[in-house]
Amino acid sequence: MKPRKKLISAALGVSMLLVATGCSPNQSQIFQASMNLGNANSLQEHTTLTFQADGSGFSPSDQQQVDRVLAVLNNAKLDLDVKSNSNEQKTASTAEMEMKLALQGMNIDVPVWVNSNMEGKTPEVTEIVKVPTLAAASLPSQFASKEYMVFKPFDKAAENIDATAFMNLNKNLQAATMQFLTAYAQQFNPDIDVIDQGVKDIETSKGTVPARIYEIKLNDAQFKKLIRYAVNNFVQNADAMNYVKELMDSSLQFSQTPDKDEIISQFDQAFAQFKANRSAFLSQFNTVMDKLQNVTILGDKGIDIQYDISSGYVVKESGTVDLKLDLAQLSQFMNTLPPTLNAQGQQTSEQKDAVQSSTAKGTLNLAINFATDVSDINSLPVIEMPQVDSSNSFDYQDLVNSLNANTKVKSSVK
């Protein structure tokens, strides 16, 4: 379930940033359809990302290095297939994710399965990864011949974990997140134009279905304006701050780390300090955003995203993010920032490097094209967990222990 939750959370976050508002019907339609997808008990998703990159204007020696790096990235392709099932109570779930990465002359395939059950006395979570051939070649000999790696995050600490409390924590956090997003959307009002392209027939796994198409376009200036608005709105919103505090407190309270109390105390102090200094933070942030106006982030195509909504769900999402980085502009921008000092009152090495690179030149362009198709919503796609035993798999913790032991041996030899 973890891969699906991470993907859905990321999608909800992006959707909220782009479309959550209480005054635009078009934006509200996308937001609600994204929320519906997050509440689905099962689904199947296929996402494809492709990349096109180029660089120009560098010194001859730098240009050669840039060309070599971009040759690997250029025309790279990432395919991500996700299937997930959960019961109505969200207490048991199974997920399968397969990542396929195609680079220049190289293909990497990483299937992952996750099974979780919070219905017993202790939480049970099993993650199985099919080890890529490329990675297996670098493993110690006792692991290299095994096909799968098994990770059970709660195995060692399960006896100290109350499954009911853990399940309630997850349910409460999910409910709090949905409640917060819905309420927050009512006052989040960015100046974004969402275009209604009308109803069109689209092809899905169930055949041709009607869908309403919405499109969002942002150029460089609009994107920066959105970032400024989103950060200022979130930091100044009391409900947003309370949500962050609740989220972190709940997560930290359930932590099994031995220094949990100290970590919670440090977080509470840092959070209280941040709240007290919000005005100063926003003043500095807005000053940085003012200076960032002279730095190009998006190319001519900007951000262009299309949402296809059918039966109340986002069933297709596609678009392009056109990034552009001018190193001379970036260098000038870094030189205008106030120096960042370390604990000894000295300028950090990162900013020193930025200042020293004031003669940097060259432009990098990266176009990211993506498309996601969603199917089998609430239709229980078939997920088969692989059968693993000691003959075809190894435990992740055993691998970590082996690597740590080898490191200690090498250190003692030195």
C-alpha positions in Angstrom: 0.0 0.0 0.0 2.9 2.4 0.6 3.7 3.0 -3.1 0.1 3.8 -3.8 -0.2 6.1 -0.7 2.9 8.0 -1.7 1.7 8.5 -5.3 -1.8 9.5 -4.2 -0.4 11.9 -1.6 1.8 13.5 -4.2 -1.0 13.8 -6.7 -3.3 15.3 -4.1 -0.6 17.8 -3.1 0.0 18.9 -6.7 -3.7 19.1 -7.4 -4.3 21.2 -4.3 -1.5 23.6 -5.3 -2.9 24.0 -8.8 -6.6 23.8 -8.5 -7.8 24.0 -4.8 -10.0 27.0 -4.5 -13.5 27.9 -3.3 -14.5 30.2 -6.1 -13.7 28.5 -9.4 -16.1 25.7 -10.5 -13.5 24.2 -12.9 -10.8 24.1 -10.2 -13.2 22.6 -7.7 -14.1 19.9 -10.2 -10.5 18.7 -10.5 -9.9 19.0 -6.8 -12.9 16.9 -5.9 -12.1 14.3 -8.5 -8.6 14.0 -7.1 -10.0 13.6 -3.6 -12.3 10.9 -4.8 -9.4 9.0 -6.3 -7.6 9.2 -3.0 -10.5 7.6 -1.3 -10.8 4.7 -3.7 -10.4 1.2 -2.2 -8.7 -0.2 -5.2 -7.3 1.0 -8.5 -4.6 0.5 -11.2 -2.4 3.2 -12.5 0.0 3.4 -15.4 2.4 6.4 -15.6 4.9 7.1 -18.3 7.5 9.8 -18.1 9.8 10.8 -20.9 12.7 13.3 -20.9 14.3 15.5 -23.5 17.3 17.5 -22.5 19.9 19.8 -24.2 22.5 22.2 -23.1 24.3 25.0 -24.9 26.6 28.0 -24.3 29.1 26.3 -22.1 32.8 26.4 -22.4 34.2 23.8 -24.8 35.5 21.5 -22.0 32.2 21.9 -20.0 30.1 21.4 -23.1 31.7 17.9 -23.7 30.8 16.9 -20.1 27.3 18.3 -20.4 26.7 16.5 -23.7 27.8 13.1 -22.2 25.5 13.5 -19.2 22.6 14.6 -21.3 23.1 11.8 -23.7 22.1 9.4 -20.9 19.1 11.4 -19.8 17.9 12.4 -23.2 15.0 10.3 -24.5 15.1 8.4 -21.2 11.8 6.7 -20.3 10.2 5.8 -16.9 7.2 3.5 -16.7 5.4 3.0 -13.4 2.6 0.5 -12.9 0.7 0.4 -9.6 -2.1 -1.9 -8.5 -3.6 -1.6 -5.1 -6.4 -3.2 -3.0 -7.6 -2.4 0.4 -10.7 -3.3 2.5 -13.4 -0.8 3.4 -11.9 -0.2 6.8 -8.4 0.5 5.3 -7.0 -2.0 7.8 -5.6 -4.5 5.2 -4.1 -3.8 1.8 -2.0 -5.3 -0.9 -0.1 -3.3 -3.5 2.1 -4.1 -6.5 4.4 -1.6 -8.2 6.7 -2.1 -11.1 9.2 0.5 -12.2 10.8 0.2 -15.6 13.6 2.7 -16.4 15.1 2.8 -19.9 18.3 4.8 -20.3 20.8 4.9 -23.1 21.7 1.2 -23.6 20.3 0.2 -20.2 17.0 -1.1 -18.9 16.2 -1.4 -15.2 13.1 -3.3 -14.0 12.2 -3.2 -10.3 9.0 -4.9 -9.2 7.8 -4.3 -5.6 5.0 -5.9 -3.6 3.6 -4.7 -0.3 1.2 -6.5 2.0 -0.1 -5.0 5.2 -2.5 -6.1 7.9 -3.4 -4.1 11.0 -6.3 -6.3 12.1 -4.3 -8.4 14.6 -2.6 -7.7 17.9 0.5 -6.5 16.1 1.0 -4.8 12.7 2.2 -7.0 9.9 3.8 -5.4 6.9 5.9 -7.3 4.3 7.6 -5.6 1.4 9.2 -7.8 -1.3 11.6 -6.4 -3.9 12.7 -8.3 -7.0 16.4 -7.5 -7.1 17.5 -6.0 -10.4 20.3 -7.8 -12.1 22.5 -4.7 -12.1 22.2 -4.4 -8.3 22.6 -8.1 -7.6 26.0 -8.1 -9.2 27.3 -5.7 -6.5 25.8 -7.7 -3.5 27.9 -10.0 -1.2 28.1 -13.5 -2.6 25.6 -15.0 -0.1 22.9 -12.6 -1.4 23.8 -12.2 -5.0 22.1 -15.4 -6.2 18.8 -14.6 -4.5 15.9 -13.3 -6.6 14.0 -11.3 -3.9 14.8 -9.1 -1.0 12.2 -9.1 1.9 11.8 -6.2 4.2 9.5 -6.4 7.3 9.8 -3.0 9.0 7.8 -4.0 12.1 9.4 -7.4 12.7 11.8 -6.4 15.4 9.6 -3.9 17.1 6.2 -5.5 16.5 5.8 -6.7 20.0 6.0 -3.1 21.3 3.5 -1.8 18.8 -0.2 -1.7 19.4 -1.8 -2.6 16.1 -5.1 -1.0 17.0 -3.4 2.2 18.0 -1.3 2.2 14.9 -4.4 1.6 12.7 -6.3 4.4 14.4 -3.3 6.7 13.9 -3.4 6.0 10.2 -7.1 6.4 10.0 -7.1 9.6 12.0 -4.3 11.1 10.0 -6.0 10.2 6.7 -9.3 11.7 8.0 -7.5 14.8 9.3 -5.7 15.2 5.9 -8.9 15.0 3.9 -10.7 17.3 6.3 -7.9 19.8 6.2 -7.5 19.8 2.4 -11.3 20.2 1.9 -11.5 23.2 4.4 -8.2 24.7 3.2 -9.4 24.6 -0.4 -12.3 27.0 0.4 -10.0 29.9 1.0 -7.1 29.0 -1.3 -7.6 31.3 -4.2 -4.6 31.4 -6.6 -5.0 33.4 -9.8 -5.0 30.3 -12.1 -7.1 30.0 -15.2 -8.5 26.5 -15.7 -9.8 25.9 -19.2 -12.9 23.7 -19.7 -12.3 21.9 -23.0 -15.7 20.3 -22.9 -16.8 16.7 -23.0 -14.9 14.2 -25.3 -14.8 10.5 -25.7 -11.6 8.9 -24.4 -10.3 5.4 -24.5 -10.0 3.5 -21.2 -9.6 -0.1 -20.1 -13.4 -0.4 -20.1 -13.7 1.0 -23.7 -14.8 4.4 -24.9 -16.2 6.7 -22.1 -17.2 10.3 -22.1 -15.0 12.6 -20.0 -14.8 16.3 -19.3 -11.4 17.7 -20.1 -9.8 20.5 -18.1 -6.5 22.2 -18.9 -4.1 24.3 -16.9 -1.3 26.4 -18.4 1.4 28.3 -16.5 4.2 30.4 -17.8 7.4 31.3 -15.9 5.9 34.4 -14.3 2.6 32.7 -13.4 4.5 29.8 -11.8 6.5 32.1 -9.6 3.4 34.0 -8.6 1.7 30.7 -7.6 4.7 29.6 -5.5 4.7 33.0 -3.7 1.0 32.9 -3.1 1.0 29.2 -1.9 3.8 29.7 0.6 2.4 32.9 2.0 -1.1 31.5 2.2 0.0 28.3 3.9 2.3 29.9 6.5 -0.2 32.5 7.5 -3.1 30.1 7.8 -3.7 28.9 11.4 -5.4 25.7 10.3 -2.5 24.8 8.1 0.0 25.3 11.0 -2.2 23.3 13.3 -2.4 20.5 10.7 1.4 20.3 10.4 1.8 20.3 14.1 -0.8 17.5 14.5 0.7 15.5 11.7 4.2 15.7 13.2 3.1 15.2 16.8 1.1 12.0 15.9 4.0 10.6 13.9 6.6 11.3 16.5 4.5 10.0 19.4 4.3 6.6 17.6 8.0 6.5 16.9 10.0 3.6 18.3 13.3 5.5 18.5 14.9 5.5 22.0 15.3 9.3 22.1 11.7 9.9 21.1 11.0 12.4 23.9 14.1 14.4 23.0 13.1 14.5 19.3 9.5 15.6 20.2 10.9 18.3 22.5 13.2 19.6 19.8 10.5 19.7 17.2 8.1 21.5 19.5 10.7 24.1 20.3 11.6 24.5 16.6 7.9 24.7 15.6 7.1 27.3 18.2 10.1 29.4 17.1 9.0 29.2 13.5 5.5 30.3 14.4 6.8 33.2 16.4 9.1 34.3 13.5 6.7 33.7 10.6 6.6 37.4 9.6 10.4 37.5 9.4 10.5 34.2 7.4 7.9 35.5 4.9 9.7 38.8 4.6 12.9 37.0 3.7 11.1 34.5 1.4 9.3 37.3 -0.5 12.6 39.2 -0.9 14.1 36.0 -2.4 11.1 35.6 -4.7 11.6 39.3 -5.9 15.1 38.5 -6.9 14.1 35.2 -8.5 12.0 37.2 -11.0 15.3 37.6 -13.0 16.0 33.9 -13.1 14.2 31.8 -15.7 12.8 28.5 -14.3 10.3 27.5 -17.0 11.0 27.5 -20.8 8.6 28.7 -23.5 6.2 25.8 -23.1 5.9 26.3 -19.3 3.6 23.9 -17.5 0.7 22.4 -19.4 -1.5 19.8 -17.6 -4.7 18.1 -18.9 -7.1 16.4 -16.6 -9.7 13.9 -17.9 -12.6 13.4 -15.5 -15.1 10.6 -15.8 -17.7 9.4 -13.3 -16.3 11.7 -10.6 -12.7 10.5 -10.9 -9.5 11.8 -12.6 -9.0 8.8 -15.0 -6.3 10.4 -17.2 -3.7 13.1 -16.5 -1.1 14.2 -18.9 1.2 17.2 -19.5 4.5 18.8 -20.0 6.9 20.6 -17.6 9.4 22.6 -19.6 12.4 23.6 -17.3 15.1 26.0 -18.3 18.2 26.9 -16.3 20.5 29.8 -17.2 23.6 29.3 -15.1 24.7 33.0 -15.5 21.3 34.1 -14.2 21.4 31.6 -11.3 24.9 32.7 -10.4 23.9 36.4 -10.3 20.9 35.4 -8.2 23.0 33.5 -5.7 25.4 36.5 -5.3 22.5 38.7 -4.3 21.4 36.5 -1.4 22.6 37.4 2.1 25.4 35.1 3.3 24.5 31.9 5.1 26.7 31.4 8.1 27.5 28.2 9.9 27.7 27.8 13.7 31.2 29.3 13.7 29.9 32.4 11.9 31.7 31.5 8.6 30.1 31.6 5.2 29.0 28.1 4.1 31.0 26.3 1.5 27.9 25.9 -0.7 27.5 29.7 -1.0 31.2 30.2 -1.4 31.1 27.8 -4.4 28.1 29.8 -5.8 29.9 33.1 -5.5 33.1 31.7 -7.0 31.0 30.4 -10.0 30.0 34.0 -10.9 31.5 33.5 -14.3 29.4 30.4 -15.0 27.7 30.3 -18.3 25.5 28.0 -20.3 21.8 27.0 -20.5 20.2 23.7 -19.7 16.8 22.7 -21.0 14.8 19.8 -19.7 11.3 18.8 -20.9 9.4 16.3 -18.7 6.4 14.7 -20.4 4.1 12.6 -18.4 0.9 10.7 -18.8 -1.1 8.7 -16.2 -4.0 6.4 -16.9 -6.2 5.1 -14.0 -8.4 2.0 -14.3 -10.1 -0.6 -12.2 -11.3 2.0 -9.7 -13.0 0.0 -6.9 -12.8 -3.1 -9.1 -10.2 -5.1 -7.1 -7.4 -5.8 -9.6 -5.7 -9.1 -9.1 -2.4 -8.9 -7.1 -0.3 -12.0 -6.6 2.5 -11.8 -4.0 5.5 -13.9 -4.9 6.3 -17.0 -2.9 9.5 -16.4 -1.0 11.7 -18.6 1.2 15.3 -18.9 2.2 16.2 -20.5 -1.1 15.1 -17.6 -3.3 15.2 -14.5 -1.0 17.2 -12.8 1.7 16.1 -10.4 4.5 17.0 -6.8 4.2 18.3 -6.6 7.8 20.7 -9.5 7.1 22.1 -7.5 4.2 22.6 -4.4 6.3 24.2 -6.4 9.1 26.6 -8.0 6.6 27.6 -4.7 5.0 28.2 -3.2 8.4 30.3 -6.1 9.5 32.4 -5.8 6.3 32.9 -2.1 6.9 34.1 -2.7 10.5 36.6 -5.3 9.2 38.0 -2.9 6.6 38.3 -0.1 9.2 40.2 -2.4 11.6 42.6 -3.4 8.8 43.4 0.2 8.1 
